[in-house]
Amino acid sequence: MSRIGRKPIVIPAGVDVKIDEAEHNITVKGPKGTLHSKYHPLMTVKVEGNEILVTRPNDEKQARSLHGLTRTNIHNMVVGVTEGFRKDMEIQGVGYRCAKQGKTLTLTLGFSHPVNVEETDTIQIEVKDALHFSIVGIDKQEVGQFAAEVRGKRPPEPYKGKGIRYVGEYVIRKEGKAGKGK
């Protein structure tokens, strides 16, 4: 059995889980919002007491690979509606900065024009200072995708390390032309 798939998901107080077995849908409602998801028909998802259990019918390769994935996706939904997810970003480079006006994040990234990024209904942007901001939401996949798209506006370059990066991300640096003759 999958070590991850076997673990029960504890449902915290204030979280409501509804499973539609005919349609293979799961709905998780909590203090931060509501998330809906479909799961694979091979998997069996049940609520017993204050736990969600995910089981698989057999030990075939597809069932084994879906077991842990289904359990992790449901666990991420429960964590999202209770705590939410956050990606912390930082900007490095002389003259690079960010500012928020209303629901728009304005990034000055060394282009001839500012780059504007709009918040969505489910994603919020929090600016700490001119060089640090966070992307916050309840859907882990959506937060990660939005953060990757913002990072893609000016990814860190390998020579000086200038650009947008995740906090704690290590950028491999290159020597440049001067180091070739050594």
N, C-alpha and C positions, 0 to 999 in steps of 0.2 A: 504494500500500500504506500501511497505517497505520504511522506511525512507532513507536508504542508496541507494536503487535501484532507487528511484525517482530523486535523485540529478543529475543534468546534469554534464557531464565532460567537462570542458573548455579546448579547444585545444589551447595551446600556439603558438606564432609565430614561424615558422621554423619547425613545426611538420606536417607531412602529414599522413592522416588516409585513408585507403582504406578498404571497406567492400565488401566481396563477399557473398551475401545473399544466393546464390544457394548452395555453399559449407559450409556456416556458418563459414567463416574465416575472421579474421580482421588482418590487417597489419598496424603497426605504425612505421613511419620512422622519426627520429629526428637527432639532431646534434651528439649524442653519438652512434647511431647505429639503427638497425632495429629489431623489434620483430614481430613474427607471432604467432597467437593463434586461436584455434577453440572455438566456443561458442555453447551452447546447442541449438538445433533446436527450442525449445519452446520460446526462447527469441527473441525479435526483436531489432536490433541495427541499429540506423539511425544517420547520420550526418546532423545537421541542423545549417547552419551558421558556427559559430566557437564552436559548442557544439556537444557532442555525447550523445544521449538519448537511454536508455535501457528500454524497456517496456515488460510487460508480458501479455499473452492472457487472463488469468483468475485468480481466487484466490484459485486454488487448492494448496495442500501442496507442491508438487514438484515445481510448478511454483513460489510460494512464496520463497522457499528456494534457487532457482537458480537466482532470480532477483538481490538480493544484491551481491551475489557471482560474477555474470557476470559483474556487474558494477564495483566492486572492482578490478577484474582482469584487466579490460580494463584501469581503472584509474592507476593501477600499471605499465602498459605498457607505458602510456603517461609520468608518472613521471620518469620511467627508462630511456627512450630515451632523456629526457631533463636534469635531474639532476643525475640519477644513484642511486644505493643503496650501502651502506657501513655497514659492521659489524666490530666493533672495538673489538679486543681480547687482553688479557693480560696474561702473564705467571707469576705464583708465585711459588717459591721454590728455595732453595739454590742450585746453580749450574745449574738451568734451564735457557735457553736462546734461542734466535732465531737469525738467520742471513740469508741474501738473497744473493745468487750467481747466477747471470743471471736470469733465470725464475724458480729457485728452492729455496724453503724456507727450510732451514736446522734447525731442532728443536733438541736441546739437552735437553732431558726430564728425565734423570736419568736411562736410559736404557744402556745396554752395547754397543749400536750402535746409531748413529744419525738417526733421522727420517726425511726423505726427502718428501716434498710435492711439486708437480709441478703445475705451473699456467696452466690454460687452455686458449683457444682462447678467451673466453668471461669473464673469471675471472682473475683479477690482484691482486697481493699481495703487499702491501706497508708496509715496516718495518720502524717504527719510531725510536726505539732504541732496545736494546737487550731483552727487556721484553714486548714491545708493537708492535702489527702489525694490519693491517686492510685488510679485504677482500672486494674488490670493483668490481662491475659489473652492468649491466643494467637490468638483470632479477632478480626480488626479490626472487623468489623461488629458483633459482640456487645459488644465493649468500648465502641464509640461509642454503641450503643443504650442500654447500661446507664448510661453517663455522662450521656446526655441525659435519662434518666428521673430520675436523682438530681438533676440541675440543675433539672428540672421541679418538684421539691418546693418550691423558692423561687427562681424565676429573678430575675436582677438587675432592680430596678425603675429607671425612668428619672430619678427626682427626686433620690434620695440615692445610688443605686447599690448599695443593700443587697441581698444574696442570694448564691446560689451561682453561680460563673462558672468558666469554663476559665481557666487561668493564661495571661495575655497577651491575653485577650479584651477588646476595647474596647467599653464600654457608652456609647451616645449619651445625653447628659444633657439634660434639659429645664430651663428656667428656673424654672417654677412661677408662682404668683400674683403674687409681688412684682415680677417682670420685665415684667408686662403694661403697666404705666403708663409705662414708660420710652420 
